[in-house]
Amino acid sequence: MTMDIKAYMQELGHRAREAAREMARAQPGAKNRALESVADAILESRATIRAANARDLEAGRENGLDSALLDRLELTDARLEAMAEGLRQVAGLADPVGEVTDMAYRPSGIQVGRMRVPLGVIGIIYESRPNVTADAAALCLKSGNAAVLRGGSEAIHSNQAIAACIRQGMRAAGLPEHAVQVIETTDRAAVGELLAMEDSVDVIVPRGGKGLIERVTRDSRIPVIKHLDGVCHVFIDRDADPAKAVDVAVNAKTHRYGTCNTMETLLVDAPAAEAVLPELGRCYAEAGVELRACERGRAILGEQARAATEADWGTEYLAPILAVRVVDGLDEAMAHIARFGSGHTDSIVTEHYGRARRFLREVDSSSVMVNASTRFADGFEYGLGAEIGISTDKLHARGPVGLEGLTSQKYVVLGDGHVRS
């Protein structure tokens, strides 16, 4: 690509804005045909995509990418089939665009309600996983938006191969190819330009590490849907069922370590500590989880736990490490969450209805749970079909962001020649 970066991005933004107008009026059938056609194209082009992916993997090894990043980058046949299936699942979801709710007559005789509409142009900046290219395109397409996608430089060839399939699917359904555009340059200046394109882009969604999200949040002149950290908690109340408490706390930490909805701090009510911590300690030892506990926790866990520092309470480990603190009751637990939590996902294990209700009402996180693992904080598990990310913001979308989160609402008014007196 030889075009000046600024000129290239402005042209890309102009095309996206035009395509967004067409997508806003696209019928559900056309959008679903496009998604099915993209899925077919990915499976038909798997050899081409795998060859492009092999180039990225080779470059990644030469550049010293670690094994975890290489694994995230690799596209196997199974992953391509899962990508296609994900597109078909989105096609099967109800279309949110045009839904009218809350219609009611006013004393003046007019009817007032709200209609769900696309956001417009969505810029998505992400790292490593090329499957995000298909996932993001699917959600933006189904919700009637245009998308500008900027994947990581390490996946440039894979992303472009997938982008070709997306264009093919859009053409087959008679929808504008420019409704989904994958930025073709690895020049980092393209990100800075994208974050300043307030005339062309309506919202930015960053997906990646904390450094990426901090940079996007700091530099963007466009509204951002994001979360920075996933410092999630499970609180075991004094009236918890011990078996439930162990099951939930073990799953919340050990199901997967590198996800934003993994528990990073376990809070245990003092009257329950002697009953549950020894068994939890045994389970975590079997799983190879390092425990960092407060003084009272170490008195029960013994040599298995090292002393926690103040920094441990606010750390997102994304690793087999868990902070453990014994607290005196619900209020102290909620105060700890308010001070050290990230507003992502927090859960209480209890059989006490009143304390469960208080926890749900007073803990200010995007997902709050009772007797359930934090690992359920996921768009698929919530019935959204898929998600473009998880938001800890309080305006517009909050929690897993699916199709509805990629739309807004406008008021609609129906009259019959009504005038205001």
N, C-alpha and C positions, 0 to 999 in steps of 0.2 A: 504494500500500500504506500503510494507516494504522495497522496494528498496531504496538505497541511492538516494537523490534528484538529484545530479549532474549526476549520471549514468543514472537515469531514463530520465532526460531531453535530454541527449546526444543520447540515444537510440531513443527517440521520434523524435528528429531532424533528425537523420539518416533515419528513416522511411519516414519522410516528404519529404526529399530531393529525395529519390527514387520514391516516389509517384508523385512528381512534374514532373519528367521526363515523366511518363506515362500520366499525365493529359495534358501536353503540346501537346501531339499528339492525344488526345481523340477527337473523332468526335462530332459535334454538336448534332447529334441524341442520342448518348450515354449519353451525359451530360444532355440533356433534359429528357431522360428516368429516369435518376437517380433523378433529381429534382421531377418529378412526383411521383416516387416511394417513396421518402422521405415524400412527402405530404400525400400520402396514408397511410404510416406507422404511421405518427403522428396522423391521425384521427382514425386509427384502434387501436392505443395504448393510446388513450386519458385517459382511466381509470388508466393505469399504470403511465402516466405522471402526472395526477392530484394527485395520491397518493404520488408520489415523491415530488410534489410541496407542498402538505399538510405538509410533514415533514419539508421542508424549512420554511414554514410559521410559524409552531409551534416553531421552533428554533428561528426564527426572533422575535416572540413575547417575548419569554423567554429572548432574548438578548436585548430587549428594542428598536427594530427598530420602528421608528415613522410610522404613518399611511400612509404617502406619499410613503415611501420606501416599506412598505408592499403591497401597491397597485401596485407599479411597479413590485413587485416580483410575484404577484398572476397570475396564469394561469387559466382563466375560459374557459368554452367550446367555448365561442365566440372568445376569444383570440387564442385558438388553431386552430379554423377554419380560423381566419385571418392569422395565421402563415402558414397554408397549402396553402391558397390562394396566399400569398406572394411568396411562392416557385413556384407555377404554373405561376405567373406573370413573374418571372425571366426566367422560361423555355420559355416563349413566346417572350422574347427579342431577338433581333438580336445578333448573336455570333460575338464578335469583333476579335477573334483570327484568324490569317491568312489573314486578310484584307490587300490588297496591294493598296497603293495610290501613286499618284504623279509620276507614271512611265513616263519617258521621255527619248528620244534619246539624247545622247551627241555627240559632233562633232566627237569623236573617233568611233562612231557606236554602243557603248554599250548602254543598257537601264539601268537607275538607278531609283529606287523607294524605298518605305518604306513599311515594313510589320509589322503588329501589333502582338505582342507576349506576353505571360504571364510574370509576374514578377518573378515567381518561388514559393517560400515559404513565406507566409504572416503570421506573428504572430499578433494576435488580443487580447488585454487585455481590459476587460470591467467589468462593475459593474451592479449589481441588476437585470436588465431585462433579463430573460432567453430567450425571443424571439430573442435576438441578436444572440444567438447560431445558430438558423436556418437561420436568415437573412445573417449573415456573411458567413456561410457555403455555402449558395446558390450563393452569389456573387462570392466567391472565386472559387467555382466549375465551374460556367458558364464561368468565365474568364480564365479557364485552369490552375489555381493555386492550390497548396496544402495549407492547413491552419492548424495552431496550435492555438487553442482557449483557453484562460484562463479567465473564468468567475469569478465572485465574490464568495467568500466562502459562502455567504448567499444563493446562488442558486445552490449549488453543486449537490444536488440530482435531481433537475429539469434539470440541464444541462446534467447530465449523462443519464437521461431518453431520452432526445432529441437526444443525441449523438448516442444512440443505434438505433434510427430510421434512423439517417443519415447513419450509417454503413449498415443497412438493405437495404436502397435504393441504396447505392453504389454497394453492392453485386448483387442486382437485375439487375443492368445495366452493370455488368461486369467491373466496375471500381475499382481501389484500395481502400480498406477501409481506409487505412492510409492517404488518401488524405485530410481527415478532422479528426483531433484528438483533443479531448477536454481533457485538462490536468486534471488528476484524483485526484490530491492532493490539499488541501487547504493551504499547507505550503507556506508562502510568499517567501521563498527562491527560489521557482520555477520561480517567476517573474524575480528575479535577474539573474538566469541562462539563462532564455529565452532572456533577453536583451544582453547577452554576446555571443549568439550562432551565430556569424557572418559567420561561415562556413556552417551553416544549414538554416538560416533564412535570407531572402533578404530585408524585410521591416517590420516595426512594426506599428500597428495602435492602439492607445489607445482611448477608448471611456468611458468617465466618467467625474467625477468632476475635478476641476482645480488641486487639490492636486495630483491625479493619473497622470494626463498628465504632470505636472511639474516633477514628479519623473521619469517617463518614458523618457522624453526628456533629463533630466540631466544624467541619468545612462546608457542609451542605447548606445551600440557600433554599432548599426545597424541604417540605415536611418529610420526616423519617419515621418509618415503623420499625422498631428494633427492641432488642434487649441486650444488655451488656454482659450480665452474669447470670448464672443459674445456681445461686446459693440457696438450695432447697432444704427444708427441715421436715423431720418427722418428730412429733411430740407424743410420747407415751404417757398418758394420763394415769393417775392413781387408780381410776376405775376401768382401766383397759383390761380386756381379756388377754392373758399372757400369751396364749397360742397365736391369737391374731396379731399381737404386738410383734412377736418374733417374725412371723411370716411377712408382715408389711415392712418392717425395718430391714430385714435381710434382702428382700426383693428390691426395695427402693435404692439400696446401695450396690448390690452385686449383679443385678440383671444386665446392666451395661455401665461401664465406668465413664465413657467419654461423651455422655449426652448432657444437655442442659437441664433435663428434668431428673437427673440422678441426685439422691439425697447426699448432701455434703456435711450436715450436722445433725446428730441425733440428740434430742432433748428428752430427758427422763425425769418424771415427777419423783421426788425423793421417796414417797411411800411405795412406789413400784420398782425402785431400782434393784433391791435385793432379789426380787422375784424374776426379773427379766434380763438384767445385765450379764449374769454368768452364762446363761444359754446363748445370748447374743454374742458374747465374747467367743464362745466355742464355735459358733457358726461363722463368724468373721475370720477366725483363725484358719478354719478349714478352707475358706475362700481366699486366703492370703491378703486380707485387708489389714492395713496398719491402723491402729487406734491411737488417737491423741485425745486424752481425757483430762477433765478438771480434777482437782484434788479428791473430791468425793467419789468421782467415777473410778479413779485409780485405786482407791481404797477397796473397791469391790473387784475390779478387773485385775489388780495386782500387776505383775511384771509384763503382762500382755500389752499394757497401754503405756505409752510415753506421756510426759507432761505436755498438755496443750499450752500454747502461747496465745496472747491476745490476737495475733494475726490469724491464727487457725480459724477463729469463729467467722471470719468474713472471707475465707478462701474458697474459690471454686477449684477443687483439686483436679477433676476430670481424670481420676486415677484411683487405685485401690487404697485410699486413705480416707479416714472418717474421723471427724471431731465429735466428741461425746461430752455432754454436760448434764449434770444432775441439777435440777431446779426445784424451787419450792412453789409448786402449784402453777395453775394456768396463767395467772397474771405475769409471773416472772418469765414463763415460756414465751408469752406474746411480746413482752418487753424485749426479750433477746431477739426474737424474729424482727421486730420493728427496727432494732439498732443494727443488726448484722445482715439481715436478709436482703435479697435483691428484688423482691416483689414478683418472683416467678411462680413457684409452687410450694405450698406448705400443707402438711397433713397432721391431723390429730387421730390417735387411736384411743378410743374411750367407749364405754357403755353408758356414760352419763349424758342424757339428752340435753340438759341445760348447758353443760360445758361445751358440748359439740356445737350447739347453736351459737354460743358466744364466740367460739373460734371461727365459725363460718362468717359471722357478722363483723368481727373486729380485726381479723388478720387481713391486712391490705395488700393482697397479692393477686396476680391475674388468675390463678387457680388455687382454690382452697378445698381441702378434702377431709372426709371423715372415714376412718377405717379403710383406707385405700392407699396403695403405693403411689408415690409421686411420679413414677414412670408412666402412669396413665395420662399425663399432661401432654397430649399429642393429638394432632388433627384427626388422624385415622381413628384413634380410640374414642374421640369425642363425636364420631359420626359425621365429620366434615368431609370425609373422603380423602382429603389431602390437605397439606398446609404449605404456605409459602414461608412460614417462620412463626415465631412466638413473640408476641409483643407484651412488654411490661409497661408500656405507656398507658395513660389514663384517658386520652382523647381518641376518638374514633375506635380503632380495633384494639382489643385487649385479650391476651391469651393466644391460643393457636389461631392463626389467620388463614381461613379458608376462603371459599368463594364469596361469602357474605362480607368478609372483612376487606375484600377488594372492591366493594361497592359502597356507595353512600346513599342518602335518601333526600328526596326533594318533596316539598309539599305540592299537592295537586288540589285544585278547586274546581268543582262542577257547579255551574249555575244555568239559568234559563232566562237570560236577560236581566239578571239581578243587578241592581245598583244600590250603593250604600246611602242610607238616608241620614 
